[in-house]
Structures are given as structure tokens and as C-alpha cells.
């Protein structure tokens, strides 16, 4: 009632948020805090010219949603909330400090199917691509923006084809910029995999993207989620194009066959990664010339080992 009565008084809204923040550490207070999400977003919208209130509001929303995630509580935000948050993004699109809070917030919200659809309708894809281009140097912004893009790209109701096609060079630029940053690559490679599965890459993308993903795999072998997603992205590319397949086995930095062997030996006890490796191998064998290379490099021995190690899978 206090927030609603004094919605136009910035100091009143700031004090209300400070009071709410004092309850964040109390798990039993979560149901109470969830009822304030719309009021917090409305306060941010009403005082969009106040960077401090935007920071306070984003920080509080992040705390509440993080707590909800920890307690497996599903939070669905409606279209009005989505539109209001994007108004804040657009108003402060050059405020890097605020975007460090807004982008993780959007990432968390986009994990919900209903919420991600509302964000898509509100035009989030275009905003995220602009943010990535402007702040490609910022690893945290890139990580959370790419994760949100992944959720948007795998949406079943995707009508943003032109926008998502334009995302491909931006995501590949992020991967090049952060080629040794596992956290960024994990979400960026996932986004690229989703774009590939949805058919948003064109023929000119196949060969350079294959080479780039191979570099990402070589340089970040110790991240199982990244390795898994990169193998799946490569499998998708090889399914799409023979050009990708031949680049994979003839890359100047080393054959993809050797890369598969190295990856398998690193993760031979991880069934999820091994399954992704097998999916990649399965795409390779559709090309007769590549099968000959696989045979000459004793890939049959590797497959036999996988079969014996995972007999029930």
C-alpha cells in the first residue's frame, strides 16, 4: 500500500526497496517478496530517469528471483512486466554498470517458457544483439545475453527469423573475443547451436563457424557443459553441410578426428559428453570420403571402446 500510495515519490520507493531487501536472506519471506515483483518493476518504470533506483530495483529483483530458483519456485512474469523491464534496458542502453544487473536478470527470467515468449514479443532479441555489439568486451554481459538468446532461439513460436539470422555473426564475434573464457563460451556456443538447429546459418557461415567451434573446443577442454554443447553444435553443422564436414577433418590446426579422440579420452567416464561425441561421429559417417579417413585413423577402435564402456546406453 505504501509503494502504491507514493508511486510518484522516488525517495519513498527507494526506502520501500531498502525495507524489502532486509527480508531477502529469510527463506520464509519468499512468498511475501514475490508479491512485490510487479510493484518493484512499476517503480523502476515510473522513475526511469533515476539510475540509482534502477540499480536498487534490479539488485532486489535478482535477489528475489535467485532465491526463487534455489527453492524451485516458478516465477512467471506477464507482458506488462516484460515491457517495463525492456523500457529500462532501452532507456539505459549505454549504462554498462546497470546492464551488468539487467542482463543476468533477463537471463533468469527467460528460463521460463511463458516469460521468454513475453520478452520475445516485447522485442528483446533486437535489444540483446545491440547490447552484445556495444559491450562485446564485457564477459558478464556477453555470458548472460547469450544465455538469454539461447532461450529465445529455441522458442517454438519463433517468428524473428531475420533478427536471429543477424545474430549469427554477432555470436561468432563474441566467441572470437572470449575464446579462452569458458563461462562466456558455454552460453555463446549454446546460442550458436540453437541458431544452427533452427536453420539460421547460411552457406557462407558453415566453414568459418566450424573452424571457430573447433578452436573453442581445443582451448577449453576442461569445461564439460561447454564441450558437450560445442560437440552438439558441430554435429548440427556437419548435418547441414558437407563443407563443414570436410573443414572438420582437414582443419589446418589439426584434424577433427584427432580432436574427437582427445575429447573422448578426456571425458571417457562422462556419458553425456560421450553421447554428444557419438552424435558428432554419426554425422561424419554420412559422407563416404570422411568414412575412409575415419577407418584409416582407427576410429573403429574408439567406437568399440565406447560400446564396451557403455553397453546399456
N, C-alpha and C positions, 0 to 999 in steps of 0.2 A: 504493500500500500504506500509506503514511503517513497519508493522509486517511481511509482505511477503518479503520485501526487506532485512530486517535484521533478518531473521528467525533463523540464527545460532548465534546471539549475545544475550546472556542471559540478560544482562542489558537493552538492547533495548526492549525485550519482557516484562520485569518487568515494565519498565516505561510505556509501552503501556497499560498494565493491570491496572496500577495505574490511568492512564488517563481515561480509560473506567469505572473504579469503581466510578469516580466522577459523572457519569451520572446515576448511579443506582437509586438514590432517585427520579429521574424525570420520572414520568409515561409515558410522551410523548416520552421519549427516548427509550422505549422498542423495537419498530421495528428496530431501529438502532442497539441496543445491540444484538438482536437475530442474526443479520448477522455476528457477530463476534464469535459465539459459536465454529464453526469448527476451526477458527484461534487460539482461546484460547486452544482448545484441542491439536491442532498440536504443539503449542508452548510447552505445557506440555510434549508431546511425544518427541520433539526434545531436551528437556533439562531434561530428566527423572532423571538425577543424581543430580538435584538441588531440595532438599526438599522445599526450600523457594518458588521457582517458582511453585511447585506442590500445595503448600498451597494457594498461591495467586490465582492460576488458579481455584482451587476447590471453594474457597470462592466466586470468581467472578461468576462462573457458578451457584452456589447455589443462589446467589442474583438475577441473571437474571431469572433463572427458577422459583424461588419463586414469582417474580413479574409477570411472565407469568401466573402462576397458579392463582394469585389474580385477574388478568384481563381476566381469562377464555380463554387464548390464548394457543392453542395446539401446542406443540413443538415436532417434530419427528426427532430423531437423526438416521443417517444412520449407516450401518455396520462399516464403517471406523472409525467413532467417537466412536462407542461401543468398537471396538477392541483397539483403542488408550487408552480409559479410563481403560480398563482391563489390559493393559500393565502397566499402572501406579499402579494399585492395586497390581499386581504381583511383580513389582519392589520394592514396599514399603510395602509388606505384614506384616512386623513386626513393622511398624511405627504407633503406636496407635493414636498419635495425628493427623496424616494425614488421617487415616481410619475414624476418627470422622467426617471428612468432606466428604470423598469419599462415605461412606455407605449411608448417607442421600441423597447424590447426585444420587446414583444408585437407591435408593428407589423412588425418584421423577421421574426419567427417566422411570423406569419400570412400572409406572402407565399408560403409553401409549402402546397399543397393538402391534404396529409396532416396537417400540423401545424395548419392552421386548422380542420380538422374535429375534431381532438382538443381544441382550445381551445373550439370551439363546444359540444361535449359537456360540457366542464367548466364551462360557464356564463359564458363571457367576455362575451357580449353584455350581460347584465344589469350586470356589473361596469363595463364601459366606459360605459354610459349613466349610472350613478351617479357615476362619476368626472367625466364631462362636466358634469353638473349641479352638482357641488360645486366644480369648478375651471374654470368656463367663462371666467374672466378670463385663464387661463394659456394663451398661444398655443401653446407647445410641447406641452403635454398635449393640447390640442384637436387639433392637427395630427396627432399620432401616433395618438390614439384614433380619430379619424375615418378615418384610413387603414386601421387595423385593422378598423373597422366595414365599410368598403368590401369588404374581403376576405371578411368573414363574410356580408355581404348578397348577394354574387354566388355564394356556395356553392350547388352544385347540390342538396345534401342538406338544404336549409333547412326546418326544422320549427318554427322560432321565430317564427311569424307574428305572434302578439300582441306579442311583445317588439319585433320590427322595426317594427311599426306605431307603437308607442310611441316609437320612435327619431326619427320624422319631426319632431315639434315640438322635440325636443332639438337635432337637427342644424340646423334652421332658426334656432333661438335662437343657436347657435354662429355661423352666418353673419351674423346681425344684429350680434352682439357684435364680430366681427372683419371687418367689411365692407370695410376698407381693408388687410387683411393677406393678401397674395396666397398665402403658404405655407399658412395655415390654410384659406383658401377653396378652394385646389386640392384638398385632401383632403375637405373638407366637401361641396363640390359634387359630387365623385365619389361620395361616400356617398349623397347625395340622389338622384343619377342612378340608382345601383344600386337604391335603395328604390323609385324610380318604375318602373323596368323590371320589378321583381318584383311590382308592383301593391300596394305597401304604403301608398300615399297614398289618402285618401278624398276625396270630392267637395268637402268644405269646405277641403281643403288646396290645391286646384288654383289658384285665383285669387291668394291671397297668396303662394304659393310662386313662381308665375310672375313676379309683380312683384319679389319678392326676388332672384330669379336675374337679372332684367334690371338691377337695381341693381348686383349683383355684377359683371356684365359691363361696365357703364358705368364703374365705378370702378376696374377692374383690367384695362384693355385690353392692358397690356404683358406679360401672362403667357400664353404660347401654350398650355401644358397646361391652365391654368385656363379660358381662353377656349374651348378645344376641349371640355372636359368640361361647361362651362356650356351651350354650344350643344346638346350631346347631351342634357343634362338637360331643356332647354327643348323639344327635339324630342319627347322622351318624354312630356312634359306635354301638348303640343299633340295628340299621337296619342291621348291618353286622353280629352281633353275639349275641347269647343267653347268652354267657359267660359274655359279657358286661352288659346285662340286669340284670342278677342275681347279679353281683357285685354292680350294681347301687342301688338295693333295700336292699342289705344285708351288705353294707359297714360298717366297724366297728366304723367309726366316726359318723354314722348316716344314716338313710335310705334316698335314693334319693327321695322318695315320700315326706318326710318332707322338703327336700331341695327345691323341686318344689313348695311346699306350701309357704315356706319362700320367695322364689324368686318372686312368683306371688304377694304376699301381699306387697312386696317392690315396685313392678312395675305394680300394677294393673291398672294404668292410662296410661301406655305406650303400645300402640297397637303393636309396632314392637317386643318388648320383649315378650309380651303375646303370639303373634303368634309363636315365637320360642319355648316358653314353650309348646304350643299346639302341635307343631311338635314333640317335645320330648315325650309328652304323647301319641301321635299317634303311635310312635314306640314301646312304652311299651305294648300297648294293643294287639300286635300281639302274645304275649306269655300268654297262658292261666293261668299258675300259678301266673304270675305277676298281671293279672287282678283280681284274688282272693284277693291279698294283697291290691290292689287299692280300691276294694269295701270295705274291712274291715277297711280301713283308710279314709273312706268318701270322696274319690276323686270325687264321683258323685256330691257332693255339690259344690266343686270347679268348676267343669265343668259347672254346672248350672249357677253359678255366672258369669263365663266368657261369657256364651251365652247371659245372660241378659244384661251384661255391654257392649257387642259389638254385638248388634243384626244385624247390617248391614254388619258385616265383615265375 
